[in-house]
Amino acid sequence: MAALVRCPSLLYRPLRFFASMSRKFVQDPHKLLLIPGPIEVADEVLYANAHPSMSHMSPDFASAFGDCIRMTRDILYSKDAQPFLIAGSGTFGWDQVSANLVEPDEDVLVLNCGYFAEGFADCLHAYGAKVDQLTAVIGGTVKLSDIEAALKRKKYKLITVTHVDTSTAVLSNIKVVAELVRRVSPDTLIVLDAVCSVASEEIQMDAWGIDVVLTASQKGLGTPPGLSIVVVSQMALKVFENRSTPVRTYYASWKKWLPIMKAYERNAAAYFATPPVNLIYAYRASLTQITRGPVSLQDRFEAHKDTSRRFKKFAESLGFKSVPLTEDVSANGMTALYFPDGIIASDIVPSLLKKDVVVAGGIHSAIKDKYFRVGHMGVTAVNPERGDMDKISDALAETLKEAKASKL
Ligand SMILES: Cc1ncc(COP(=O)(O)O)c(C=O)c1O
């Protein structure tokens, strides 16, 4: 005891020992979360989220933020696009685009493959844009010939494409759409809502000529919800800088945020509004796994494709039918399935929950009660040893058997 009084650091040694033990953090048992976001999160990411409180002006935090900016670019294969990492959800990306890139009464074109394109259109409209929509049949994408005709009819300031519309699990071929826009209307900015696709689908921002990629932390990026991630090409930034009217937003203004992002990238802190400090540590942990981990980015995309193909095939063998009309427009990070004849949502979703598997119901208004949705992004797809897909496959087969038996 006397030694402890003389040398208080001895007192803390056992505490430090236990603190280092907690690095082998393991999550409490919980129901398997297989909705299309938020998704299951790796232990290391949750542990990083529990980082001790830090000043957002400290050098340690600034360098963590800088890492996030650089690695965000890496995931999108971009050399010089500008990431904006701001507290908010995916929807806040819509606000940023609508408020910063569109001036009142400018024309925008929205490619609509479901509920989330409707939302983006609504947001653009709220900021004063004149919005035209090209709407696909349910389960399909907008025809290239219709896009070309629309671009030839009118000069659009920007076009929005929802990469994966989470309401239908429809995947749009952004590479081909971007090629078409660049050829027919080179000044039209190409905005990709990639909330449900970053890190589960390949996006080559520079090579494909995409101007804005907007996303959020809670899906393929494998981080808890709360971080809005918007990445803007240098060309789009110039368009923003050359606006003829002032920006009509405060918190979403890139004028406010650009110097902050630039400072953090130099590993120097700067302040406009308090960043979500712990989430930045969590995001850095996830980005480190994604960009520097044992699985390369390309292999990550392949793992999502493989998981998706197997699960869709299995579900179809049970009698479910995919909402996307063909394989080439099917997302790889999620699946939307129509119920077999005679089966309804209440036969399936609650019963899966009882088996500790959480899935999502339908949200596309035209087919809402006819289908349900399963997310298989991030660790669920990339770490098959977790057994997530085995668990849902077994639970789904058993649930369907029970539902059929109960109707006899
Ligand atoms: C494609 C798409 N866009 C936008 C959003 C909105 O994101 P958030 O719910 O994080 O605001 C979502 C949410 O699921 C989405 O899937």
Ligand as a Chemical Component Dictionary entry (heavy atoms), coordinates in Angstrom:
data_LIG
# 
_chem_comp.id                   LIG 
_chem_comp.type                 NON-POLYMER 
_chem_comp.pdbx_formal_charge   0 
_chem_comp.three_letter_code    LIG 
# 
loop_
_chem_comp_atom.comp_id 
_chem_comp_atom.atom_id 
_chem_comp_atom.alt_atom_id 
_chem_comp_atom.type_symbol 
_chem_comp_atom.charge 
_chem_comp_atom.model_Cartn_x 
_chem_comp_atom.model_Cartn_y 
_chem_comp_atom.model_Cartn_z 
_chem_comp_atom.pdbx_ordinal 
LIG C1 C1 C 0 -30.989 4.781 -52.076 1  
LIG C2 C2 C 0 -31.257 5.552 -50.831 2  
LIG N1 N1 N 0 -31.188 6.886 -50.871 3  
LIG C3 C3 C 0 -31.389 7.632 -49.778 4  
LIG C4 C4 C 0 -31.695 7.055 -48.580 5  
LIG C5 C5 C 0 -31.917 7.913 -47.376 6  
LIG O1 O1 O 0 -30.921 7.653 -46.435 7  
LIG P1 P1 P 0 -31.158 7.869 -44.874 8  
LIG O2 O2 O 0 -32.261 6.958 -44.467 9  
LIG O3 O3 O 0 -29.834 7.506 -44.278 10 
LIG O4 O4 O 0 -31.520 9.291 -44.679 11 
LIG C6 C6 C 0 -31.777 5.661 -48.477 12 
LIG C7 C7 C 0 -32.100 5.005 -47.209 13 
LIG O5 O5 O 0 -32.283 3.831 -47.108 14 
LIG C8 C8 C 0 -31.537 4.898 -49.641 15 
LIG O6 O6 O 0 -31.587 3.582 -49.598 16 
# 
loop_
_chem_comp_bond.comp_id 
_chem_comp_bond.atom_id_1 
_chem_comp_bond.atom_id_2 
_chem_comp_bond.value_order 
_chem_comp_bond.pdbx_ordinal 
LIG C1 C2 SING 1  
LIG C2 N1 SING 2  
LIG C2 C8 DOUB 3  
LIG N1 C3 DOUB 4  
LIG C3 C4 SING 5  
LIG C4 C5 SING 6  
LIG C4 C6 DOUB 7  
LIG C5 O1 SING 8  
LIG O1 P1 SING 9  
LIG P1 O2 DOUB 10 
LIG P1 O3 SING 11 
LIG P1 O4 SING 12 
LIG C6 C7 SING 13 
LIG C6 C8 SING 14 
LIG C7 O5 DOUB 15 
LIG C8 O6 SING 16 
# 
